[in-house]
Amino acid sequence: MVFLTKRAAGVQVAKVDMNYLKLCLPLSCNAFRITFTIKQWSMRRSMCNVLPDLPKPLPIRKNKSQSTKVKPIIDFRSIKVRGGKGGDGCISLRRLCKNPLGGPDGGDGGSGGHVTFKATNNKTSLEHIPSIIKADDGEKGINRDCHGRNAEHLVLEVPVGTMFKSSNGQILADLNEDGAVFIAARGGAGGKGNHYFATDVNQAPEIAEYGADGEELSYTVEIRTIAHVGLIGLPNAGKSTFLRSISRARPKVAPYPFTTLQPHVGVVKYDDLQQVTVADIPGLIAGAHRNRGLGIAFLRHIERCLCLLYVVDASLPEPWQQLEVLRYELEQYDPHLLERPSGVLANKMDLPQSTINLKELRQYVEKINLPLFPVSAMNNVGVLPILHFVRQLYDGSTTKENFDEKEQ
């Protein structure tokens, strides 16, 4: 139900019943009524006119945490791994009261543990992976032919889609299935005790082997895909605010550039029980492909997103130039990034200047054949059509991935 009233300034506003609004919008509000202008109400009403056969995003009804701790996603690590050292063999000659020449009885040393990585769907980041990883050593052998205990292998879980590269960039392992295992460094073998070296000629050897050292290698660990959709834009374009409005993620929001230095991932849930991940990528600047403003590191995050959403600040003069800069930087870094499914978000439409710039921005976007979505992330206006478009991007990308796997 809608009630029309008038303010003192003569602006007509609408009071909308909150139960009706919750059916249309992913809003979380404890009030029973919300007040906004007629123009905003028409924009929100149009958000409900979507195709009935498309999955609908579920509204965020649970309140977000008030904790100030921010948890970004880590998708790149340089690590050094070392297998465990084998235990040394023992030199021992058995001497008993009734058998003073009992012969050699030195046991073998235990083998060192391997360093292994296992892919699992329970992990989404590499933040738990230390930069230096070492497995346990094997125990040394003792007398009375007692062998040392083998060390247990060190197993570290990583997200599905994690790649291990050598120092020269060669891909050594790609854990693209749940349960896939990669042995990064093998442990050393245990040394033999003097009992092993007894012969007919030398029945009391006094020699034994040292345990072998484990392998020591360096790797570059990367996650192939950190999110289904990546939000890219210049600093202060409103990417973090938009991610807050569509998910329960809480990236830092502040009125200065480079607020986000690590990607943050939010999850959008749909009524068919599908979940789509959306990543807030740190802001790019002109010259990012030349590593200006940590550009190479930020562009590397974009490379791990299946689809892209360009976030443009429509309130700035000539907002289409922001889109030109973004697409140019992507082309210089990797021309294939422009071929990925994409869309354009004209953010900050609640400001008066944005409405003036929208027409020219739309003309430019039509030339490059991309869909345009006016949105006000701060007021949560125009969000629902974008979520349906995000679902279309997700369905298209997963279909393409399955087709590529069948061809391989």
N, C-alpha and C positions, 0 to 999 in steps of 0.2 A: 504494500500500500504506500502511496506517495502523497505527501501533504505539501502544498505550495504556500509559501509565506513571503514576506517582504522585509528587507533590512532597511535601516535608516537611510543608507546611501542609495536606495532604490534598486538594489540588485536582487533579483528573484532567486530564491534558494529552495531546496527541496529537503524534506525530512523523510527518510526512507525507513521502512520497517527492517530491523536487522535480520529477522528470520528470512526475509526474501533475499537480502543482500548476501547472506551466507551461502545460499544456493548458487550464486553466480560468481562469487569472488573468493579467492584464497586469503581471506582476511581473518585476523585474530583480534577480537575486540570484546570487552566485557560489557560495553554499553548496549542499550537496547535500540538506540537511534543514533544516526550519524548525519551531519549536516554538511552539504557542499553545494556548489553552484549548479545551475541547470546544465551548463556545458559539460561539466564533469560527470553529471548524472547520465547524460546522453552517451558519453564515451563508455561509461561502465555498463549501460544497458546494451550497447552494441557488442560488448564482450560476451554476452550470453548467446548471441546469434551465431552459433558455431554448428558445424555439421554433426548430426546426431550419432553417426557411426564412428566418430573419432573417440579414442579414450580420453576421459576428462581428468585433469589434475585434481588431486585430493586437496582440500583446504588444510591449512596449517592451524590446527585448533589448540595444540599444546603450546603453552608459553615457553619462550626461549630462555635459556639459562642466563642469569645475571652475572655470571663469572666473567672477569676481564681477561682470562687466559685465552690466548688465541693459538690455535693449532693448525699451522700451515702444512701442506703436503710436500714431502721431499721426494723428488723423482730422479735424482742424480747423486751418485756417490763414487768417490775414488777410494778404493780399499786395498789393504795389503793383508794377505792371508798366509798363514804358516801352519803346516801340519805338525802334529805332535812328534816328538823325538822318541825313538825306540829305546827300550830299557837295555842296559848293559848285561852281558852274560856274566855268570859267576865262576870264579876259580875256587874250587874246593876239593879236598881229598878226604875221604871218609876214614876216620880213625876211631875204632871202637875197642873196648877192653878185650874182647875176644877176637877181634878182626882188625889189627892195627894197620893192615894194608888193604883197606876196603876198596880202594880205587877212586876215580873221579866221580863226584856227585854234584857238580855245579849246574844249576838250572839255566834255561834260556830266559832272555829278557822279553817283556811284552811289547807288542807293536804299538806305535803311536796312533792317535786318532786322526781321522780325516776331517777336513772342513767341507761341509756339504750345504747346499742351498736347496730348499724345497718350495715349489710354487703352491700357493694356497689362495682361496677366495676370501679368507678371513683377514687378509692384509691389504691395505691400499696405499701404503707409503713405505719409504726406506728409512724413516727416522730412527728406527730401532737398530739399524745396522751400524756398528762402530767402524771407525776407519782402520783399526788394526784388530785382526781376528786371529787367535791362536788356539789350536786344539790341545787337549791334555796329552802329557807324555805317558809312555808305557812304564810299568814298574820293572825294576831290575830283578834278575833271577837270584835265588839264594841256594844254600846248600841242601842236601838231601833230595836232589833232583826236583826242587820246587821251581816251577817256571813263574815269571812275573806276570801280573795281570795285564791284559790288553786294555788300552784306554778306550773309552766310549767315543764314538764319532760325534762331532759337534754339528748339529742340524739347525740351521737358521731359516725361518720362513720368510718368503718374499712374495709380493703380489704376482698373480698370474700375468704373464706378458713381460716379465723382467728379462733383460738382455745383459750378457756379460761380454765385454769387449777387452781386447788386449791393448797395450800401450800404443800400438800403431793403428787402432781403430777396427781391427778385424773382429767380427762377431764369433765368439767361441761357443756360446750357448744361448738358446732362446727358450725360456720356460713358458711356453704358450698354452700349457694344459695344467689343470689342477692335479697335483701329485707328482709332476715332473721334478727330477732331481739332477743336480749338477755337482760333481765332486770338484771343488775348486783347488784343493791342495791335499795331497795324500800324505798320510803319516809314515814315518820311518819304520822299517822292520826292526824287530828286537834282535839283539846280538846273541850268538850261540854260547852256551856255557862250555866248560872244559870237558864235560861228559860227552859232548858231541864229537870231540876230536880224538877220542880214545881209539887206538888201533892195536893190532897184534904186536906191532913193533914198539909202539909208544903207548903203554898201558896206563900211564899216569901223567898225561899232558898238563902243563901248567900255563895254558894259553886260553884266552876267551876273546870274544868279539865285543866291540863297542856297539851300541845301538845306532842305527842310521838316523841322520837328521831328516826331518820332514821337509816337504817342498815349501818354498817361499816364493810366492807370485803376487803380482799386482794386477788389479782389474779395474775397469770402469763399469759401474753398474747403472743401468738406466731402465726406466719403466717405459714400455712401448706406448701405452695409452694411459694417461692420468684421468681423462674425463671424456665423455661422449661429445660434449659441446664446450668450446672455449670462448670466453668473453675477452675480446682484445680491443684496445683503444688507447688514446693518449692519456697522460696523467690527468686525474680529476674529471674524467668523463662520466663517472657514476657507475663504474662496473661493480664495485663492492656494494654499493647501495642496492643495485639491481639484484645481486645475488642474495642479499639479506631479505629482499621482498618476496623471492620465490622459494626460499629454502630456509632451513634452520641454521645455516652457516652464519658465523659472526665475524667476518673480516673487519679489520679496523677501518673506520671512516673518519676522515679529517680533512679540513679545507687547505691542504697543501699537497704538492706532488710527491710521488713515490711513497705513498702511505703503505702500499702493498709491495713487499719485496720478495715474497714467496707465494706461489699459487695456493689459493684456498678452493676447496671443492665442496659444493652443496649437492643435495639429492632432491630431485623432484619426483614425487610419487604420483602414480596414476591409478584410476579405479580398476584397471585390469591387472593390478599387482606388479606392473613393471616399474622399474626405478631408473631414472636418467640422471647421470651426474653432469654437473655444470661447473666449470673451473673459472675462477677469477684470475686472469693472467696479469702480472705486473705491467704497468703502463709503458708503452713504447714511445720513443722520440725520434725525430729525424736523424738519420745516421746510425740507427740501431744496428744495421748489418755490418757496420764498421766498429761495433762494440762500444758505441757511445751510450752512456747511461746503463751499463751492464746489458747492452742490447743482445749480445749473442746468447747469454744465459736466459734471457726472457724469451727470445725467439725459439730456443730449444724447448721451452714449455709448450709453445704453440704447436710445434711439430708433433706433440704427443696428444693432440686433440683430434677427434675424427671429423668434427664439424666446427664451423666458426661463426660467431656473431660479432659484427663490428659495432661497437658502442660509440656513438658520436654525440658530442655536446652541442645540441641544436641551438643553444642560446648564444654561442659565440659567432662573430661575423664570418661569413663564408664557411659554414660547417662542412661543406663537401671537400674542402682542402684537407681536413682531418682524414677523410676516407682515402684521399689520394696518397697521403703520406703513409698510411697503414699498408695499403696494397703495394706501394712501391717497395717498402722495406721487406715485405713478405716475398715479393718477386726477386729481390736481390739476394735474399738468404736462400730461398728454395722456390723456384717457379711452380713446382707442383702444389704448393700450399694454396695458390689461387684457384686450383681446380677442385678443391674440396667444397662440399655443400655449405652455403653461407647465407647470411641475412644481415640486414642493417637495422640497428635500433637508434632512433632519434630520441635521445634522452632529454630530460629537464623540460618537458613540454608544459610544465606549470608556469614557466616564465614567459612574459609577454613577447620578448624578442624571438623566442623559439617558433611561435606561430608564423611570424613574418618570414623566417628563414626556411620554413618547412617546404614551401612550394618549390623553391630553387633546388633544395636538397633532393626532393622527389624527382625532379627532372634529371638530375645527375645520376641518381640511383637507377632510374629506368634505362639510361644509356648503357650501363654495365650489366643490366638484366639481373638485378637482385631485388628481393622483396624488402619493403620498408615498413617499419612498425613504429609509429609515434608512441612514446611511453613517458610517464612520470614515475620513476622508480621510488622517489621519496613519498609520493601520495598513493602509490600502488594502483595507478590508473593505466589502463591499456596493457596489463600484464597477461591476461588470459589468452588472447590471440597468439602471443609470443610462445606461451607454453604449448599450445597446440602445434605451432610451427616447429618447436624444439622436438616434439614427439615425432613429427614427420621426418625431420632430419635423422633422428635416432633410428627409426624403422628403415629408412633408406640406407644408412651406413651399415647396419647389421645385416641387411639383405645382401649388400655388396661384399661384406666380409665372408659370409657363408658361401657365396658364389666363387670367390677367389680360392677358398679352401678346397672346394670340390674340384676346381681346375688343377690345383697342385696335386 
